[in-house]
Amino acid sequence: MRGRSIPTEDGGPRDGLAATAKSYGPQMSREASLSQRTSPSAGASPFAGAELACACVAIACFINVLPNDYCYDDGPVVRDSSHVNDSGKWLDIWTTDYWFHAQPDWAHRDLLYRPVTISSYRLLRAILGEAPWPQHLANILLHAVATVLVVILCRGVMRSGRAAVASGLVFAVLPIHTEVVASVVGRADLLATVGMLTAVLCHARSMAISPRPNVWRWRLIAAVAVFVAMGSKESGVTAGAIVILCDAYACRHGGPTAPMQGWWSLATLRRLAYLLIPIAVYGFLRYNALDGRLFQTPGLTKTVNVLVDAPNWQHALGAMQLWGMYWAKTLWPSVLCIDYSVHAVRLATTAADLHIILGSFVSIALALTCWRTWRRGFFAVSFVVVALVITYAPTANVLVVIQVFFAERIWYLPSVWVAILIGWCVGEATRYAPFRLLGVAALLAMGARSVIRNAEWRDNGTLYAAAYRVHPDAVQCLHLYGKWLATHGRIDEALPLLDRAVAIDMGYTDAHRTLGRAHLAAGNVPLALRHLQIANMQVSGHGATVEVLQRARDAMAAVSSQDLVSLRRAAELRAGDAEVQLQLVRRLRDIGQVTEARDYMRSHDDQFRDNAGWQVEFAVTLVFLNRPDEAIDRYRRAVTLDHNNPQVAVELAMLLVERREGNDLAEATELADAASRIAPGLPSVLVCRAELEALSGNLAGARALYLDAIRGLPTDNPLRRVYQERLGVLGG
């Protein structure tokens, strides 16, 4: 079989490039050779109007999205956005980041740059008004356009009309696509995908035609399409790489074992040089909009990505687990959800995990298929698999941990190549009636699943309730549904969900903020103040937190004024008593006057510099103000003054573990060891050692230490619940 072409249904060679190269010889123009492969007429479909039919199926599958409201991120990004709704904002769209309008005073926001996507929201808003249905209609039509482009691309690459139709139908109805089409903010993925496909097809067309003016017209369109892909979503940066891959694939000729003779040459550079224009323009605009940066890595926790803090071996397993999860959701989408945070996803601790097995099986199958088809002279499969890897790579969490571990919307762009592979696998089987019936049944089942999921996107209430129903232990599902319940006056139902979210992840700032609001609405001011202070401590300066925190402070001050007066008088009368001074400091913190507490301690710092308790309370106050470096210095001074206090040692160690700069982990390990020698059974000491073991990759040891810590606490101690949740995250 070495060197043979695989015949198509119309008798022509399935890999047109090798056949054409042999027929015309090495003098044949490589650019003209692509016409056999990527021209829309290549491998003509046996079905009339295949593209139209697939587009109609795509529209029918998602038409019930039209009456839906704005949901999830649609609210801040589209419905409430000043960039979308206010006049005179066109320039701002191109000179500020994606979240600037929604979170202008939050320095920790994820710095995305998607001007094309936001411009599309604004254009529809200006023409058709603020109702959600025009935005939903645009998504449906863009999905139909992407489906048509998949059909054209598959026909040109696979040289089979049946494969093209099968690919288009699969892409049209995949239930995993609901998370893109049903969400208005999914427009980013839709535009990036349409831009990438348009760029590839236009570049291919430019290589297949003459004279030269026609070539440059197609390359101009390809350049614009590449810019659209990049300007719509960050993953669109792969569009340029896919165009280059297409160019290399088109120029591959000779025999099935011959190298790419002369592909990478000056002629290639001239042919691809136009790609530098959209890349340079996009890079300049992004650099300007992000104030001299091309990207920013926001602070991550396991709430947003379970790979955070995972040891290297578990990170490697997690990357394969993620790959398997995307294939599982493609083939068996029984559960679709907006969130896959902690407890919705259990990070694999063994290679026996089902998703790792599936991901490994798919990887091996793809590798063997590429090897076999390459030997037979059919290079199309290798092209499609490499394109799949390229488009998936930015979101694979292999080299860089991104903002999410798993999200169905991320798969939309890579699923172009997945659909083409599926179409190639099943296309020829549709010649036989039983397989056609099986295929129709599968398409109907997938379409029905998509329609059902679309209905869950009706509004935030139905969407968050559905997320909580399928992932009742997931921290973000608990928060989102709890927040919706609290917003709609159902405080008693909301509080248990929000309490659980905070117990699972004490660092989940949004949950603390929402819980503070809920307690304030319920009249429980001390608890409201506590959670709002934690939220402000974790992310200081956030406008929404500062506003409600001030309300809680005012409410607390109103009921604590007399108590505060008494403490101030006692502090004046007993000026040399450190404990009396600290009582005043703690009370100031308790009522939300943290800045005042810090200033008071600064004014008395010289007097109590050698008091370990004073240094600890000063450190705690600085932690509340989100000043970790200063707090660590204070804790170090306290440890020096009271080196036999295990609690102070572990508090310092945990701050060092959280910061993790330079020699922090080594110092934290020394502190934990010292504390363990003094009080080996103290729960806080055990937890500190457990976190260090987890960071080193010893998850079994970390779980054992957490179990010991839980056994050392009374049954009514609230920390038991926090430790149990953390144990669950570690796989216990």
N, C-alpha and C positions, 0 to 999 in steps of 0.2 A: 504493500500500500504506500510505500515511501514515494512521495512526489506526485501522487495521483490527485486529481481534482474530484470533488464530490458533486455529482450532478444534481441539479435542481429539478423542480417539477416540470419546467418547460424545456429541459434537456440541456441547458447551458451550464457552464461551470459555476459551482457555488462560490469559489474564490476567483472572482474575475481577474484580479491583478496578476496572479501567476500565469493564468492562461493567456492573458493579453500580452504579457511580457514575452512568453514563448512564441507567440504568433508574430509579433512585430519586431522582436529582437531588441538589442540594447540601444538602438538608435531611436526607439520610440520615446516620445515625450512623456516624462513621468507625470506631468500635470494632466495630460490628456488621458493617461491610464486610469485616473480616478473616476472618469465618467462611467466605467464599467461597474464601479462599486457604490458610489454615493449619489449618483444622479437619482432624483425622485422617480424616474421612469425605469431604473434598473430593477430587474427582478419583478416585473409588473405583477400586481396582485391579481389573482383569479377572481376576485370579487369586485364588482363595480362599486365605486364610491366607498371604499374601505375606510378612508380617513373620515368621511362624513358620518359613517355608521358608528365608528368608534367615538367620535366627538359627541354624537347624540346619546350614546350609552353613558359617557362621562357626565353629561348634563343631567340625564334622567336619574342617575345614581345620587346626585347631590342637590337636586332641585328643592328638596324639602328643607334645605338650609335657609331659603329666602325669608321666611317669616321670623327667623331667630333674632334675638336682641344682641347687643354688644356683650361679649362675655370675656371674663378673665383679663388678660392684658389689653383687650380691645378698649376697655374703659380709659385707662390712663394714656394709652398710645394714640387712640383715634377719637373716641367720643369727647374726652375732656382736654384734648391737646390744644394748646394755644397755636402751635404750628399748623394744625389742621383747620382750626376754626376761626382764628383771628385774622383780620385783614392785614396786608402788608408784611406777611411772614415768609414769602417765597425765598428771599435771600437767606433768612435765618435757617431754613431747612438745609441749605448747603454749607452753612458755616458753623453749625453746632452739632453736637452728638445726638444720637437717637433718643436718649432719656433726658436730655437737658430740659425740655419743656415740662416733663412730669416731675423731675427731681432736681430743680436748679441749684439747690443749696446742699446737695448731698455729694460730698467729695468721693464717696466710695461707690458711686453708681457704676454699672458696667458700661465702659466707654465703647459703644457701638456706633457705627456710622453708616446709615442707610437712607441717603437722601432720595434715591429713586422711589423707594417704597413709600416714604412719607409724602413725596410729591404726588404719588398716585392717590393717596387718601385725600389730600387737599383738593386735587383736581375734581374728583367725584363729589366732594363736599360742596365745592363752588358751583357745580353744574346741577346736581340733583338733590342738594340739601343734606340735612343732618341725619335723616332716617338710616337705619342700618342696612335696609334691603339693597340699595345700590352697591354698597361695599361687598355684600355677600354675592350679588350677581356678578360683579367683576371677578371675584375669586372663582366662581363656577366656570365662567367663560375662559379664564386663564388656564384652569385645569383642562378644559376641552382643547385649548390650543396646544398645551403641552402634550396631550394625548396624540393629537395629529402629528406633531413633530416626532414623537416616539415611533409612530407607524412609518413615517418617511425614512427616519434614520435606520430603523431595523431592516426595512426593505433594501436599502442601499448597502448595508453592511453584511447582512446574512444572505442576500440574494434569494430571498424566498418571500413570496406574497403571503403564504399561509402563516409563516413565522411573524410577519409584520402585523397581520390582523390579530393573531393571538397575543402578541406583545401589547398592542394598543388596547385590546379589551381588558387584559390583566391590569395594565396601568390605570385604566379608566375606573375600575371598580375596587381596587385594593382598599380594604377597610382602614389600613394604617394611614391612608391619606386623609381620612376625616379630620385628623388633628391639624391639618394644614388648610383644607378647603373650608371647613366649618368655622374656623377662627379667622377673623379679619386680619389679625397680625400675621397669619400664615401667608399673606400676600408676599412677604419677603422671600419665602421659599419658592413660591410660584414664579415670581419674576426672575429669581436667580436661575431657576431651571429652564424657563423659556429663553432667557438670555443665553445660557450655555448651549442649548440645542440649536438655537438660531445661529450662533457663532460657528459651531461645528459644521452645520449644513451649508452656510454661506461660504466658509473657507473651502469646503470640499467643492462647491460649485465653481469657485474662482480658479481652482486647479484643473477644472475640466473644460473650460471654455476659452475662447479667444474671439476677437482681438484684445489687445492689452487694456483699452479703456473699459471694456466690459469686466475684465478681471478686477480692476480697481474699484468698480462700483460694488461688486460683491464683497470685496475686502473692507470697504468702507462700512457696509452694513454689518459685517462681522465685527469690526472694531467697536461700533456702537453697541452691539449686542454684548460684547465682553464687558464694556463699561456698565451696561445695565445689570449684568449678572453681579459684578463686584459692588455696585452702588445699591443693590437691593439687599444683599446679605453677605456677611464675611466669607461664608463658604463658597460664594461665587468667584473668589479669587482662583479657584481651580479651573475656571473656564478657559483661561489662557493655556494652562497645562494640557487640557483636553484637546484644544485646537492643535497644539504642537504634536500631541500623540496621534491625532488624526492625520496630520501631515506626514509623520513618519510611517504610519500604517499604509497610507496611500502610495508612498514611494517604495515600499518593500516589493521587490521584484526579483526575477531570476528564478532560482529553484527553491524548494521548500527548506533546503538546508543552507542556502547562500546567505551571506551577511547582508546588511543593508548597505549595499555598495554605493558609496558616494552620497548617501542621504545627507549627512551632516557636512555641508560645504558652504561656500560663499553664496551659491544660488539659494540654499536653504535659508541662510540668514537674511538675504534680500526678500525672500518670499514671506518670511515671518516677521520682518522688522516692523511692520505696521502695528503689531501687538504692543509695541513699546508706547505708542501714543495713548491708548486708553489706560494702560497701567500707570504711566507717568501722571496723567491728569487725575486719576483717582487717588494716587499716592499723595499728590500735592494737596488736593482738597481735604483728604482725610487728615493729613499732617496739620493743616491749618485749623480744621474744625476741632481737633483734639489738643489744641494748644501745644504743638510741638512734639506730640507723641503719635505713634502709629497704633498703639494698643496699650491697654492697662489691664493687668490681672487683678480683678477685685478680690477682696478677702473671701475665702471659701471656708465652709464647714461641711461636715458630713451630711448636713441637712440638704445641701444643694448637690453634693457629689460624694457618694459613699467611698470613693477612692482616696479622698483626702486623708492623709496620715497613714494610709495603708503601707505596710512594708513592701519591698520590691517584689518578693515572690507572690504576694497577694495581689499587687497591682497587675502583674503579668497575667495571673488567673482572671482578674477582673476584666482586663481588656478582651480576652477571649470569651469570657462570659457575656460581655456586652455585644460582641459580634454575633454570638448565638442568639441573644435576645431579639435582635433586629430580625434575624431570619425566622425565629419562632413567631413573632408578631406578624410577619408577612404571610406565613403559611397557615397559622392558626391564631387569628386575632380574637380569641374569646374574651380577653380583657383589654380594653382601651381606656386610657386615663390621662389626665393632664399632668399627673405628678408621679414620679418614681423616686421619692426621697427615702430617708431612713425608714426601715420596716416595710416599705413597699418593695424594696430591693434588698436582698440579703447578699452581701458580698461573699463570693465563693471562698471557701477555706480548703477545698480539695478539688482535684482534677475530675472527681466523679460527679461533679455538679452537672445536671442535665443540659444546661445551656452551654457549658464548656464542651460537653460531648458533641452537641449539635454544631457549635461553632467549629470545632476541630474537624468533624465529618465534612462540613461544607467546604472548609479550606482544602482538605485533602482531595475532595471530589473535584473542586475547581482546578487544582493543580494538575491532577491526572487528566482531566478533560483538555486542559490547555496543551499538555504534552502530547496527547494522542492526536488532537486536531492539527497541531503544528507539524507533526510528522507526516500527516496526510495532506499537507499543503493548504489547510484551511485556517488562515491566520485570524479570521474574524473573532473567534472566541477569545483568543489571547488579547486582542484589542479591547474587547468589551470588559474582560476581567480586570485588566490594568486600569481602564477608565473607572471601573467600580472602586478599586482600591484608592485611586487618586481622589475621587470625589468624597469618599468616606473618611479618608485619612485625617482631615482637620478636626473631625469630631470623634475620633476613635479613642481619645484619652490615653494614647500610647506614649507620646513624647511630652505632651502638655496636658495637664488636668484642666478641663474647661468648666464652664459655669454649670453644666448639667452632666450627669452620668448617662441617663437614658431619657430620650424624648422622641415620641413617634414622628414629630415634625422634621427632625433631623434626617430621617431616612428618605424624605421625598426626593431629593436630588440624586442620591445613590440608587434609588429604586428605579430610575430610568434604565440603568444597565441590568438590574435584577429582572425587570420585566422583559427586556430583550433576551436575556438568557432563558427565561421561562418560555417565552414565545418560540425560541429556537428548539428547545427540548420537546415541546408539545405540538409544534406547528405541523410537522409531517404526520403525526398520529391522527390529525383531524381528517385525513383522507378516509378514515374508516368510521362508519356510523356509530358503533358503540362508544368510541372515544369522543366523537362529537357530542353525543348525548351526555357523557360524563363531564366534558368541558362546559357545556351549557349549564349543567346542574351546579358545577363549582362556581361559575360566574354568577348565577342567580343567588347562591348562598352568600358569596362575598358582597354582592350588591345589597342584599337584604341586611347584612350586618352593617354596612355603611349607612343605610337609611335609618336603622335603629339608633346607631351612634349619633347621627346628625340630630335626631330629636332630643338627645340629652344636652345638646348645645343650645337649647331654646333660650335659657337665661342662666344667670349665675346660680340661682337656687337649684335648678335641675342639674346643672353641671357639677356643682360642688357636692350635692347629695349623691350623685352617681360616683364621684371620686371617693367619697367617704364609704360608700357601700362596698366598693371593690377593694379598697385599701384602708380598712378602718383603723389600722395601727400606724399608718404613714404620717409622719410629723406634719408635712405641708397640707395633706388632705384634712387632718384634724384642724389645722389653723384656718384654712380657707372656709371650710364649712362652719366652724365656730365663729369666724368673723362675720359670715353672712347671717347666721342666726342672731348674733349680737346686734348687727346693724338693723335687723328687722324686729328688734324688741324682744327677742326670745333669749333673754340673758341667762335664765336658769338652765336652759339647754346648752347654751354656748360655753359657760364657765368650765364644766367638766372636760370638754374637748380641748379648750385652750390650756387648761392646767396640764392635761396629758401631753400636749405638744411641747410645753416648756420643760416638763419632766424628762422627755425623750432627749431634747437638745437644749441645755441651759444657755447655749450661745445663739439661740434663734431670736434675733432682735425683733423681727416683725411680730412674732407671737407674744413677746413681752409687751410690745407696744399695744397690740390689740387687747391683751388681757388687762392691761392697765386701764384702757378706755372702758372695757366692760365692767370692771370693778368700780370705776368712778360713776358709771351710769347706775350701778346697783347701790351706790351710796357707801361703799366700803373704801373710804379714802386711804387708810394706811396701806392696804394691799395694792391699791391703784398706784400710790406713790412709789411703793417698792419696785413694782414691775416697770414703771416708767423710768425710774432712775437707772435700772439695769439696762433698759433699752438705750437711754442716753449715754450711759457709760460705754456700751459696746460700739455705738455709732453716734458720736457726739455731733451736735449741730444740725441734726435732721429736723427740718421745719415742723413736720407733723408731730414729732415727739416733743419738741420744745414747747409748742403751743399748749398741748394738753397737760404736759408736766407742770407748766406754770399755773394752770387751773387747779391741779391737785395740790400744789404747794400753797396756793392761796387758801384753799379749803382747809388744809391741815393747819396752817398758821392761825386761822380763825379760832380753832378749838384748842390751840396749844399756847396761846399768848401768855396766859397766867403762869403756866408751868415753866415757860422759858424765862419769864421774869424772875421766878424763884431761883432757877439754876444760875442765872447771871449774878444774882445777889450773893449766892453761896460762893461762886467762883471769885468774886471780889473780896469777900471776907476771908477766904482761905486760899489766898493767892499762891501759897507754896505747896499746896496739896495737889499732886498730879492727878489723882483719881477724881477729885472734884472737878478739875478742869476737863478731864476726859468725859465726865458725865454730860457736861454742857456740849462738848464736841459731838458726842453720839446723838444727843437730842437734836442738834442742828442738822445732822445728817438724816435723822429719822423724819424730820418734817420737810426735807427737800432742800434745805439751805446748805448745800455741800460747799459751794464757793465760800460762803461765810465761815464754815467750819475750817476750811483750809487757811483762810486769812487769819483766823483766830489762832490757829496752831503756829503759823509763821511768826506771829507777833510774840509768842511765848516759847519759841523754839530754843533760844539760847538758854533759857531757864531749865528746860527739861531735856536737853540734848543727850544726857547720859541715862535716860530712863527708857528701858526696853519697851515697856507698854506704850509710852508716848510715840516711839518710832513706829510701832506696829499700827497704832490708830492713824498716824499720819499717812502711812503707806495705804491703809484701807481707804482713806479719804481721797488719796491721789488715784487709786484704782477707780473709784466712782467718777472721777473727773477724766477718765480715760488717759491717764498719764503713766503708762506702765513702766517706762524707763526710770522715772523719778521714784515710783513706788518700789521698784526692785532695789534701788540704792538705799531707801529707808529700811527695807526688810533686811538687807545685808548688815546694816548698822545694828538692827535689833538682834540678829543672830550673834553678832560679835559680843553684844552686851549680855545676852542670855543664851549661851551656846548649848545649854541643857534642856531647852524648850523644844520638844519635837513638833508641836503644832506650828510654831513660827517657822521652823525649818521646812516643813512640807508646804506651807503657804508660799514661801519664797520659791521652792522647787516647782510648784505648779505654775507660778508666773513665768519662770524661766522656760518651762515646757511649752507654754503658750507662745512666748516670744520666739524662741529657737533661733537665736543669732550667735554666731561665733562659737564660744565654748559653753553655751547655756546648758545643753543637754548633759555634758560631762559634770558641770557644777551641780545640776539638779540631781544627778545620780549620787554624787557624794553626799548631798544633803539628805536624800532619801535613805541612804545607807546609815548615816549618822542617827537619823530619827528612828530608824528601825532598831538600832542597837539600844536606844533608850526606852522606846515603847513599841515593841514588835507587834503587839496586837491592836494598836490604836487604829480604828477604821480609816481615819484620814491618811495615816501612814501607809496602810495597805493599798488604798486607792492610788496614792501617788506612785508607789512602786508598780502597781498594775498598769498605769498609763505609760510609764517608762518601758515596761516589758512589751506593751502593745506596739510602741514606736520601734522597738528593736526587732519586731517580727514574731515574738513569742506569744501568740494569742492564747495558747492553752495556759501558759503561766499567768497571763493577765486575767483570764476568766477565773482561775483558781483563787487569785488574790481578791478579786471582787466578791466571790462567794464567801471568803473568810470575813471580808469587811461587812457584808450584809448580816452574817451570823453574829457579828459583834455589836449590832445595833438593836435597841428595843423595837418591838413590833410596831409601835406607834410613831417611830421617828420618821419624819418626812424624807430624810435622806435615803431610806431604804428603797423607796420608789425610784428615786433618781439613779441609784446604783443598779437597781434591777433593769432599768431601761438601758443603761450603758452596757450592762452584761449582755443584753439582747443584741445590741449593735455589734458586739464582739463575737457573736455567734453562740452565746450561752443560752 
